[in-house]
Amino acid sequence: MKLIRYPGLLAYAAMIMWLLQLMITRVDAAEFERTRLADHIAEITSALVEKGVPQNARVTLAAPDATIGVAEGAPLVFDSVSVNPATGRFLIRARSAQGAALVAIAGTAIAPIPLPVLTRNFSRNEEIRETDIDWLEVFEPNAGAFVADADAIIGKSARRPLAAGAPLRNTDLQSPVLIRRGETAMIVVDAPGLRLTQSGVALSNGGAGDVIAFRNVNSALEFKATVDAKGVAKAPIRNSASLAALDQ
């Protein structure tokens, strides 16, 4: 009988263990492939919808090309999902599998908001009518800064040139100019026991409700009045001086 030498047996055992480890490493490398976070956008969107994000929200990843190792055909494992409803920003902590290292996934999920927009380009001081308005779905985190009510646009005029199809801000609009600078308007004063009309030259443009300065055509004295209609303004009588500026 031939005796087995233990050092040789240990060498064979070590070789077998090395081969097994090499096989396992190759299997792991084959099973867990690096994939882009953008390739998992459907899973990420579903996780956000479960947290209350609208299904039609536009999901944008902060780092779409970042990678994560995932077994072929296996879904991501979501540990936590947090969303800021005001800004649409979200942060997700996910794993490639149970026990794997956490990966942070950040981005924004913005739901579309319908906003009124102009159907054509507008020049400064041009009045906007109902037929000039269309609706557009806007994916914008600060959409609250834009005018959302069409009634707030109709009848207003462009404060500056405006482009078609762009959401509007309140600062883009102004009341239609009813009295233009240099025009002569009728100034009406109604007070208890007194009704006075006078002519005044407008020193600036004014829309309905605007308080602008006028110059009395007879005395050249200046006073202020509130634009009421086309070519008409109303002036309050605060004291004898304001009455004197008008009643000459």
Secondary structure as a PSIPRED ss2 file (coil, helix, strand):
# PSIPRED VFORMAT (PSIPRED V4.0)

   1 M C   1.000  0.000  0.000
   2 K C   1.000  0.000  0.000
   3 L C   1.000  0.000  0.000
   4 I C   1.000  0.000  0.000
   5 R C   1.000  0.000  0.000
   6 Y H   0.000  1.000  0.000
   7 P H   0.000  1.000  0.000
   8 G H   0.000  1.000  0.000
   9 L H   0.000  1.000  0.000
  10 L H   0.000  1.000  0.000
  11 A H   0.000  1.000  0.000
  12 Y H   0.000  1.000  0.000
  13 A H   0.000  1.000  0.000
  14 A H   0.000  1.000  0.000
  15 M H   0.000  1.000  0.000
  16 I H   0.000  1.000  0.000
  17 M H   0.000  1.000  0.000
  18 W H   0.000  1.000  0.000
  19 L H   0.000  1.000  0.000
  20 L H   0.000  1.000  0.000
  21 Q H   0.000  1.000  0.000
  22 L H   0.000  1.000  0.000
  23 M H   0.000  1.000  0.000
  24 I H   0.000  1.000  0.000
  25 T H   0.000  1.000  0.000
  26 R H   0.000  1.000  0.000
  27 V H   0.000  1.000  0.000
  28 D H   0.000  1.000  0.000
  29 A H   0.000  1.000  0.000
  30 A H   0.000  1.000  0.000
  31 E H   0.000  1.000  0.000
  32 F E   0.000  0.000  1.000
  33 E E   0.000  0.000  1.000
  34 R E   0.000  0.000  1.000
  35 T E   0.000  0.000  1.000
  36 R E   0.000  0.000  1.000
  37 L H   0.000  1.000  0.000
  38 A H   0.000  1.000  0.000
  39 D H   0.000  1.000  0.000
  40 H H   0.000  1.000  0.000
  41 I H   0.000  1.000  0.000
  42 A H   0.000  1.000  0.000
  43 E H   0.000  1.000  0.000
  44 I H   0.000  1.000  0.000
  45 T H   0.000  1.000  0.000
  46 S H   0.000  1.000  0.000
  47 A H   0.000  1.000  0.000
  48 L H   0.000  1.000  0.000
  49 V H   0.000  1.000  0.000
  50 E C   1.000  0.000  0.000
  51 K C   1.000  0.000  0.000
  52 G C   1.000  0.000  0.000
  53 V C   1.000  0.000  0.000
  54 P C   1.000  0.000  0.000
  55 Q C   1.000  0.000  0.000
  56 N C   1.000  0.000  0.000
  57 A C   1.000  0.000  0.000
  58 R E   0.000  0.000  1.000
  59 V E   0.000  0.000  1.000
  60 T E   0.000  0.000  1.000
  61 L E   0.000  0.000  1.000
  62 A C   1.000  0.000  0.000
  63 A C   1.000  0.000  0.000
  64 P C   1.000  0.000  0.000
  65 D C   1.000  0.000  0.000
  66 A C   1.000  0.000  0.000
  67 T E   0.000  0.000  1.000
  68 I E   0.000  0.000  1.000
  69 G E   0.000  0.000  1.000
  70 V E   0.000  0.000  1.000
  71 A E   0.000  0.000  1.000
  72 E C   1.000  0.000  0.000
  73 G C   1.000  0.000  0.000
  74 A C   1.000  0.000  0.000
  75 P C   1.000  0.000  0.000
  76 L C   1.000  0.000  0.000
  77 V E   0.000  0.000  1.000
  78 F E   0.000  0.000  1.000
  79 D E   0.000  0.000  1.000
  80 S E   0.000  0.000  1.000
  81 V E   0.000  0.000  1.000
  82 S E   0.000  0.000  1.000
  83 V E   0.000  0.000  1.000
  84 N C   1.000  0.000  0.000
  85 P C   1.000  0.000  0.000
  86 A C   1.000  0.000  0.000
  87 T C   1.000  0.000  0.000
  88 G C   1.000  0.000  0.000
  89 R E   0.000  0.000  1.000
  90 F E   0.000  0.000  1.000
  91 L E   0.000  0.000  1.000
  92 I E   0.000  0.000  1.000
  93 R E   0.000  0.000  1.000
  94 A E   0.000  0.000  1.000
  95 R E   0.000  0.000  1.000
  96 S C   1.000  0.000  0.000
  97 A C   1.000  0.000  0.000
  98 Q C   1.000  0.000  0.000
  99 G C   1.000  0.000  0.000
 100 A C   1.000  0.000  0.000
 101 A C   1.000  0.000  0.000
 102 L C   1.000  0.000  0.000
 103 V E   0.000  0.000  1.000
 104 A E   0.000  0.000  1.000
 105 I E   0.000  0.000  1.000
 106 A E   0.000  0.000  1.000
 107 G E   0.000  0.000  1.000
 108 T E   0.000  0.000  1.000
 109 A E   0.000  0.000  1.000
 110 I E   0.000  0.000  1.000
 111 A C   1.000  0.000  0.000
 112 P C   1.000  0.000  0.000
 113 I E   0.000  0.000  1.000
 114 P E   0.000  0.000  1.000
 115 L E   0.000  0.000  1.000
 116 P E   0.000  0.000  1.000
 117 V E   0.000  0.000  1.000
 118 L E   0.000  0.000  1.000
 119 T C   1.000  0.000  0.000
 120 R C   1.000  0.000  0.000
 121 N C   1.000  0.000  0.000
 122 F E   0.000  0.000  1.000
 123 S C   1.000  0.000  0.000
 124 R C   1.000  0.000  0.000
 125 N C   1.000  0.000  0.000
 126 E C   1.000  0.000  0.000
 127 E E   0.000  0.000  1.000
 128 I C   1.000  0.000  0.000
 129 R C   1.000  0.000  0.000
 130 E H   0.000  1.000  0.000
 131 T H   0.000  1.000  0.000
 132 D H   0.000  1.000  0.000
 133 I E   0.000  0.000  1.000
 134 D E   0.000  0.000  1.000
 135 W E   0.000  0.000  1.000
 136 L E   0.000  0.000  1.000
 137 E E   0.000  0.000  1.000
 138 V E   0.000  0.000  1.000
 139 F C   1.000  0.000  0.000
 140 E C   1.000  0.000  0.000
 141 P C   1.000  0.000  0.000
 142 N C   1.000  0.000  0.000
 143 A H   0.000  1.000  0.000
 144 G H   0.000  1.000  0.000
 145 A H   0.000  1.000  0.000
 146 F C   1.000  0.000  0.000
 147 V C   1.000  0.000  0.000
 148 A C   1.000  0.000  0.000
 149 D C   1.000  0.000  0.000
 150 A H   0.000  1.000  0.000
 151 D H   0.000  1.000  0.000
 152 A H   0.000  1.000  0.000
 153 I C   1.000  0.000  0.000
 154 I C   1.000  0.000  0.000
 155 G C   1.000  0.000  0.000
 156 K C   1.000  0.000  0.000
 157 S E   0.000  0.000  1.000
 158 A E   0.000  0.000  1.000
 159 R C   1.000  0.000  0.000
 160 R C   1.000  0.000  0.000
 161 P C   1.000  0.000  0.000
 162 L E   0.000  0.000  1.000
 163 A C   1.000  0.000  0.000
 164 A C   1.000  0.000  0.000
 165 G C   1.000  0.000  0.000
 166 A C   1.000  0.000  0.000
 167 P E   0.000  0.000  1.000
 168 L C   1.000  0.000  0.000
 169 R C   1.000  0.000  0.000
 170 N H   0.000  1.000  0.000
 171 T H   0.000  1.000  0.000
 172 D H   0.000  1.000  0.000
 173 L E   0.000  0.000  1.000
 174 Q E   0.000  0.000  1.000
 175 S C   1.000  0.000  0.000
 176 P C   1.000  0.000  0.000
 177 V E   0.000  0.000  1.000
 178 L E   0.000  0.000  1.000
 179 I E   0.000  0.000  1.000
 180 R C   1.000  0.000  0.000
 181 R C   1.000  0.000  0.000
 182 G C   1.000  0.000  0.000
 183 E C   1.000  0.000  0.000
 184 T E   0.000  0.000  1.000
 185 A E   0.000  0.000  1.000
 186 M E   0.000  0.000  1.000
 187 I E   0.000  0.000  1.000
 188 V E   0.000  0.000  1.000
 189 V E   0.000  0.000  1.000
 190 D E   0.000  0.000  1.000
 191 A E   0.000  0.000  1.000
 192 P C   1.000  0.000  0.000
 193 G C   1.000  0.000  0.000
 194 L E   0.000  0.000  1.000
 195 R E   0.000  0.000  1.000
 196 L E   0.000  0.000  1.000
 197 T E   0.000  0.000  1.000
 198 Q E   0.000  0.000  1.000
 199 S E   0.000  0.000  1.000
 200 G E   0.000  0.000  1.000
 201 V E   0.000  0.000  1.000
 202 A E   0.000  0.000  1.000
 203 L C   1.000  0.000  0.000
 204 S C   1.000  0.000  0.000
 205 N C   1.000  0.000  0.000
 206 G E   0.000  0.000  1.000
 207 G E   0.000  0.000  1.000
 208 A C   1.000  0.000  0.000
 209 G C   1.000  0.000  0.000
 210 D C   1.000  0.000  0.000
 211 V E   0.000  0.000  1.000
 212 I E   0.000  0.000  1.000
 213 A E   0.000  0.000  1.000
 214 F E   0.000  0.000  1.000
 215 R E   0.000  0.000  1.000
 216 N E   0.000  0.000  1.000
 217 V C   1.000  0.000  0.000
 218 N C   1.000  0.000  0.000
 219 S C   1.000  0.000  0.000
 220 A C   1.000  0.000  0.000
 221 L C   1.000  0.000  0.000
 222 E E   0.000  0.000  1.000
 223 F E   0.000  0.000  1.000
 224 K E   0.000  0.000  1.000
 225 A E   0.000  0.000  1.000
 226 T E   0.000  0.000  1.000
 227 V E   0.000  0.000  1.000
 228 D E   0.000  0.000  1.000
 229 A E   0.000  0.000  1.000
 230 K C   1.000  0.000  0.000
 231 G C   1.000  0.000  0.000
 232 V E   0.000  0.000  1.000
 233 A E   0.000  0.000  1.000
 234 K E   0.000  0.000  1.000
 235 A C   1.000  0.000  0.000
 236 P C   1.000  0.000  0.000
 237 I C   1.000  0.000  0.000
 238 R C   1.000  0.000  0.000
 239 N C   1.000  0.000  0.000
 240 S H   0.000  1.000  0.000
 241 A H   0.000  1.000  0.000
 242 S H   0.000  1.000  0.000
 243 L H   0.000  1.000  0.000
 244 A H   0.000  1.000  0.000
 245 A H   0.000  1.000  0.000
 246 L H   0.000  1.000  0.000
 247 D C   1.000  0.000  0.000
 248 Q C   1.000  0.000  0.000
